């Protein structure tokens, strides 16, 4: 069976090898554990920088989804109790039309997580096999040669080998280092989620089944991380800790600068803007453009000119007809043009 993760393993090994070469070029020892820790940190930075477009899309999508919640409830209420296939298809079509017209996708929030999972397991496969590569019982993975694998296999931090895990091949020191790293990555994850729920979640979303499930996940995730973390090499735990630390600071930035509408974080941002004498920036529902009949709304920032001004339909260019037609939907009567005196004199002369 082909190894579907091999391209990711190859890329991870190449980045680690390149970063290790760069760090040793700065004067650090090749077999030092801290040289490899910095190499893993370089991998984290590169991966998270490449993920910025996905993260930005995730942030904007989640903010827009919050404003679309009332419109989604209207669609759900419209088809409430209708279980026939035709009604369900129309409900799905109207929902997707709403997403399309507003440039959002509910699945966008999952992309960063889905991207990180194969990278994490690719790193696990590389680091978990360095001892076999070093011993010559396993083929090298790309740039992770036998010599480089031997260097990583012998590298230690605080007396614990980076290739050891809590459950395998580690002494008491290795187990302590593993537990400390598991605690750190768990704390960063818990604090990030707690901060998001307290400050960047609308009051309306803090009640009901969804809020209960998020609370359960908040306390269940540390247990999941602890159970899975004991199986990973210390090098993978270092990567996991660094990436969770990045997520923590990223969450701080988002809460301060790009908060979800109708949240405590947004109210605080508006208070800061008012204190500086600036107009508060709000993400609002704007009229849909293009003269569409669907009745859907399009989202836009109020500080963007294109979305802050109302979108005019083609009928707005015909004020005479609108004035004659009135608001009752009556047909507009043709307007008879009054002839000028000059035209009358000309006809009399002829």
C-alpha positions as CSV (number, residue, x, y, z in Angstrom):
1,X,0.0,0.0,0.0
2,X,1.5,3.4,-1.0
3,X,2.4,5.8,1.7
4,X,0.1,8.8,1.1
5,X,2.0,10.9,3.6
6,X,5.4,10.5,1.9
7,X,5.3,13.8,0.0
8,X,4.6,15.6,3.3
9,X,7.3,13.5,5.1
10,X,9.7,14.5,2.4
11,X,8.9,18.2,2.6
12,X,9.1,18.1,6.4
13,X,12.5,16.4,6.3
14,X,13.7,18.9,3.7
15,X,12.7,21.9,5.9
16,X,14.3,20.4,9.0
17,X,17.5,19.6,7.1
18,X,17.7,23.0,5.6
19,X,16.9,24.7,8.9
20,X,19.5,22.5,10.7
21,X,22.1,23.5,8.2
22,X,21.3,27.2,8.6
23,X,21.4,27.0,12.4
24,X,24.8,25.2,12.4
25,X,26.1,27.8,10.0
26,X,25.5,30.4,12.7
27,X,27.9,28.4,15.0
28,X,25.7,26.1,17.0
29,X,26.9,22.4,17.4
30,X,25.4,20.0,14.9
31,X,24.3,17.4,17.5
32,X,23.0,19.9,20.1
33,X,19.4,19.4,21.0
34,X,18.9,23.2,20.9
35,X,20.1,23.2,17.3
36,X,17.3,20.8,16.5
37,X,14.8,22.7,18.6
38,X,15.5,25.9,16.6
39,X,15.2,23.8,13.4
40,X,11.7,22.6,14.6
41,X,10.8,26.2,15.4
42,X,11.8,27.2,11.9
43,X,9.4,24.5,10.6
44,X,6.6,26.0,12.7
45,X,7.2,29.5,11.6
46,X,7.3,28.5,7.9
47,X,4.2,26.4,8.1
48,X,2.2,29.1,10.0
49,X,3.3,31.8,7.6
50,X,2.1,29.7,4.7
51,X,-1.2,29.2,6.4
52,X,-1.8,33.0,6.9
53,X,-4.1,33.2,3.8
54,X,-6.2,30.3,5.2
55,X,-6.3,31.9,8.6
56,X,-7.4,35.3,7.2
57,X,-10.2,33.5,5.2
58,X,-11.2,31.7,8.4
59,X,-11.4,34.9,10.4
60,X,-13.5,36.8,7.8
61,X,-15.7,33.8,7.3
62,X,-16.5,33.4,11.0
63,X,-17.2,37.1,11.3
64,X,-19.6,37.0,8.3
65,X,-21.3,33.9,9.6
66,X,-22.2,35.7,12.8
67,X,-24.0,38.5,10.9
68,X,-25.7,35.9,8.6
69,X,-27.2,34.1,11.6
70,X,-30.5,36.0,11.5
71,X,-30.9,35.4,7.8
72,X,-30.2,31.7,8.3
73,X,-32.8,31.5,11.0
74,X,-35.3,33.0,8.7
75,X,-34.6,30.3,6.1
76,X,-34.9,27.6,8.7
77,X,-38.2,29.1,10.0
78,X,-39.5,29.2,6.4
79,X,-39.0,25.5,6.0
80,X,-39.7,24.4,9.5
81,X,-41.7,21.1,9.6
82,X,-41.2,20.5,5.9
83,X,-39.5,17.2,5.5
84,X,-40.2,16.4,1.9
85,X,-37.2,16.2,-0.4
86,X,-38.2,19.2,-2.6
87,X,-38.5,21.5,0.4
88,X,-35.2,20.3,1.8
89,X,-33.5,20.9,-1.5
90,X,-34.9,24.4,-1.7
91,X,-33.8,25.2,1.8
92,X,-30.3,23.9,1.0
93,X,-30.3,26.0,-2.3
94,X,-31.3,29.2,-0.5
95,X,-28.7,28.6,2.2
96,X,-26.0,28.1,-0.3
97,X,-27.2,31.2,-2.3
98,X,-26.9,33.2,0.9
99,X,-23.4,32.0,1.5
100,X,-22.4,32.6,-2.2
101,X,-23.9,36.2,-2.3
102,X,-22.0,37.1,0.8
103,X,-18.7,35.5,-0.1
104,X,-18.5,33.2,2.8
105,X,-18.2,29.5,3.5
106,X,-19.0,27.7,6.8
107,X,-16.3,25.2,6.0
108,X,-13.5,27.8,5.8
109,X,-13.0,27.7,9.6
110,X,-11.9,24.1,9.3
111,X,-9.2,24.6,6.7
112,X,-6.3,25.6,9.1
113,X,-6.9,22.5,11.3
114,X,-7.2,20.2,8.3
115,X,-3.9,21.5,6.9
116,X,-2.0,21.1,10.2
117,X,-3.1,17.5,10.8
118,X,-1.2,15.8,7.9
119,X,1.9,18.0,8.7
120,X,1.8,16.9,12.3
121,X,1.6,13.2,11.4
122,X,4.2,13.7,8.7
123,X,6.6,15.1,11.3
124,X,5.7,12.2,13.6
125,X,6.6,9.7,10.9
126,X,9.9,11.4,10.2
127,X,11.1,11.8,13.9
128,X,9.7,8.4,14.9
129,X,11.8,6.7,12.4
130,X,15.2,8.5,12.8
131,X,16.6,5.7,15.0
132,X,15.9,3.2,12.3
133,X,17.4,5.5,9.6
134,X,20.4,6.0,11.8
135,X,20.8,2.2,12.3
136,X,20.5,1.6,8.5
137,X,17.3,-0.5,8.8
138,X,15.2,2.1,7.1
139,X,15.7,4.1,4.0
140,X,16.4,7.8,4.4
141,X,13.5,10.2,3.9
142,X,14.5,12.8,1.3
143,X,17.2,15.1,2.9
144,X,17.0,13.2,6.2
145,X,20.1,11.2,5.6
146,X,21.6,8.6,7.8
147,X,24.2,11.0,9.3
148,X,21.5,13.7,9.9
149,X,19.2,11.0,11.5
150,X,22.1,10.0,13.8
151,X,22.6,13.6,14.8
152,X,18.9,14.0,15.8
153,X,18.8,10.6,17.5
154,X,21.6,11.6,19.8
155,X,20.3,15.2,20.4
156,X,19.0,16.0,23.9
157,X,17.3,18.9,25.8
158,X,17.4,18.9,29.6
159,X,18.9,15.4,29.4
160,X,16.0,13.9,27.4
161,X,16.5,12.7,23.9
162,X,14.3,14.4,21.3
163,X,13.5,11.0,19.6
164,X,12.1,9.5,22.9
165,X,8.5,9.5,23.9
166,X,6.8,9.2,27.3
167,X,5.7,5.6,26.6
168,X,8.7,4.4,24.7
169,X,12.5,4.4,25.2
170,X,12.5,7.2,27.8
171,X,13.9,7.3,31.3
172,X,12.5,9.4,34.2
173,X,14.1,12.6,32.7
174,X,12.5,11.9,29.4
175,X,9.1,11.3,31.0
176,X,9.4,14.6,33.0
177,X,10.3,16.6,29.9
178,X,7.4,15.0,28.0
179,X,4.9,15.8,30.7
180,X,6.1,19.4,30.9
181,X,5.7,19.9,27.2
182,X,2.2,18.2,27.2
183,X,1.2,20.5,30.0
184,X,2.5,23.6,28.1
185,X,0.7,22.8,24.9
186,X,-2.5,21.9,26.7
187,X,-2.4,25.2,28.7
188,X,-1.9,27.3,25.6
189,X,-4.8,25.5,23.8
190,X,-7.1,25.8,26.8
191,X,-6.3,29.5,27.4
192,X,-6.8,30.3,23.7
193,X,-10.2,28.6,23.6
194,X,-11.3,30.1,26.9
195,X,-10.3,33.6,25.8
196,X,-12.2,33.1,22.5
197,X,-15.4,31.9,24.3
198,X,-15.3,34.7,26.9
199,X,-14.4,37.7,24.7
200,X,-15.0,36.8,21.1
201,X,-18.3,34.9,21.2
202,X,-21.7,36.7,21.0
203,X,-23.9,36.6,24.0
204,X,-26.6,34.8,21.9
205,X,-24.1,32.0,21.2
206,X,-23.3,31.4,24.9
207,X,-26.6,29.6,25.4
208,X,-28.1,26.5,23.9
209,X,-26.8,23.1,22.7
210,X,-23.9,24.7,20.7
211,X,-22.6,26.5,23.7
212,X,-22.8,23.3,25.8
213,X,-20.9,21.3,23.2
214,X,-18.1,24.0,23.0
215,X,-17.8,24.0,26.8
216,X,-17.5,20.2,26.8
217,X,-14.8,20.5,24.1
218,X,-13.0,23.1,26.1
219,X,-12.4,20.7,29.0
220,X,-12.3,17.5,26.9
221,X,-9.5,18.8,24.6
222,X,-6.8,18.9,27.3
223,X,-7.6,15.2,28.1
224,X,-7.4,14.3,24.4
225,X,-4.0,16.1,24.1
226,X,-2.7,14.4,27.1
227,X,-3.8,10.9,25.9
228,X,-2.3,11.4,22.5
229,X,0.8,13.4,23.6
230,X,2.3,10.5,25.5
231,X,2.7,8.6,22.3
232,X,4.6,11.3,20.4
233,X,8.4,11.8,20.4
234,X,9.6,14.8,22.4
235,X,10.6,16.5,19.1
236,X,6.9,16.4,18.0
237,X,5.8,17.7,21.3
238,X,8.2,20.7,20.8
239,X,6.6,21.4,17.5
240,X,3.1,21.1,19.0
241,X,4.0,23.4,21.9
242,X,5.4,26.1,19.5
243,X,2.4,25.9,17.2
244,X,0.0,26.2,20.1
245,X,1.9,29.2,21.4
246,X,1.7,30.8,17.9
247,X,-2.1,30.1,18.0
248,X,-2.4,31.8,21.4
249,X,-0.7,35.0,20.2
250,X,-2.7,34.8,17.0
251,X,-5.9,34.7,19.0
252,X,-4.8,37.7,21.0
253,X,-4.4,39.7,17.8
254,X,-7.7,38.6,16.3
255,X,-9.6,39.4,19.5
256,X,-8.1,42.9,19.6
257,X,-8.2,43.8,15.9
258,X,-10.7,41.6,14.1
259,X,-13.3,40.6,16.7
260,X,-16.5,38.8,15.9
261,X,-19.5,41.2,15.7
262,X,-21.7,41.7,18.8
263,X,-19.1,40.5,21.2
264,X,-17.2,41.9,24.2
265,X,-14.1,42.1,22.1
266,X,-15.8,44.2,19.5
267,X,-17.2,46.6,22.1
268,X,-13.8,47.0,23.6
269,X,-12.3,47.7,20.2
270,X,-15.0,50.4,19.5
271,X,-14.3,52.0,22.9
272,X,-10.6,52.2,22.0
273,X,-11.4,53.7,18.6
274,X,-13.8,56.3,20.1
275,X,-11.2,57.2,22.8
276,X,-8.8,58.0,19.9
277,X,-11.4,60.1,18.2
278,X,-12.0,57.6,15.4
279,X,-15.3,56.3,13.9
280,X,-15.9,52.7,15.1
281,X,-15.5,50.2,12.3
282,X,-18.3,47.8,12.0
283,X,-19.0,44.8,9.9
284,X,-22.5,45.3,8.5
285,X,-25.0,43.7,6.2
286,X,-25.1,45.7,3.0
287,X,-27.6,45.6,0.1
288,X,-26.9,43.0,-2.5
289,X,-25.6,44.4,-5.8
290,X,-26.4,43.5,-9.4
291,X,-30.2,43.9,-9.1
292,X,-30.7,40.3,-8.0
293,X,-34.2,39.2,-7.1
294,X,-33.2,36.7,-4.5
295,X,-33.5,39.1,-1.7
296,X,-30.2,37.9,-0.2
297,X,-27.9,40.3,1.5
298,X,-24.2,40.8,0.9
299,X,-21.7,41.5,3.6
300,X,-19.2,44.3,3.6
301,X,-17.1,46.5,6.0
302,X,-18.6,49.9,6.6
303,X,-15.2,51.5,6.1
304,X,-15.0,50.3,2.5
305,X,-16.6,52.7,0.1
306,X,-18.0,50.1,-2.2
307,X,-20.0,48.5,0.6
308,X,-20.9,51.6,2.7
309,X,-23.0,53.2,-0.1
310,X,-26.4,51.7,-1.2
311,X,-26.3,49.7,-4.4
312,X,-28.7,51.2,-7.0
313,X,-30.9,49.1,-9.2
314,X,-31.4,49.9,-12.9
315,X,-34.7,51.6,-12.1
316,X,-33.0,54.3,-10.2
317,X,-31.8,55.8,-13.4
318,X,-35.4,56.5,-14.5
319,X,-36.8,59.1,-12.0
320,X,-39.5,60.3,-14.4
321,X,-41.1,56.9,-14.7
322,X,-40.8,56.2,-11.0
323,X,-42.5,59.5,-10.1
324,X,-45.3,58.9,-12.5
325,X,-45.8,55.3,-11.4
326,X,-46.2,56.0,-7.7
327,X,-45.6,53.6,-4.9
328,X,-48.7,51.5,-5.5
329,X,-47.3,49.6,-8.4
330,X,-49.5,51.3,-11.0
331,X,-48.3,51.5,-14.6
332,X,-46.6,54.8,-15.3
333,X,-48.4,57.0,-17.8
334,X,-46.4,58.4,-20.8
335,X,-45.5,62.1,-20.3
336,X,-46.6,64.4,-23.1
337,X,-43.9,67.0,-23.9
338,X,-45.1,70.6,-24.1
339,X,-44.2,72.3,-27.4
340,X,-42.3,75.5,-27.2
341,X,-43.6,78.9,-28.5
342,X,-40.9,78.9,-31.2
343,X,-42.3,75.7,-32.7
344,X,-45.9,77.1,-32.8
345,X,-44.7,80.3,-34.6
346,X,-42.8,78.2,-37.1
347,X,-45.9,76.1,-37.9
348,X,-48.2,79.3,-38.2
349,X,-45.7,80.8,-40.7
350,X,-45.7,77.7,-42.8
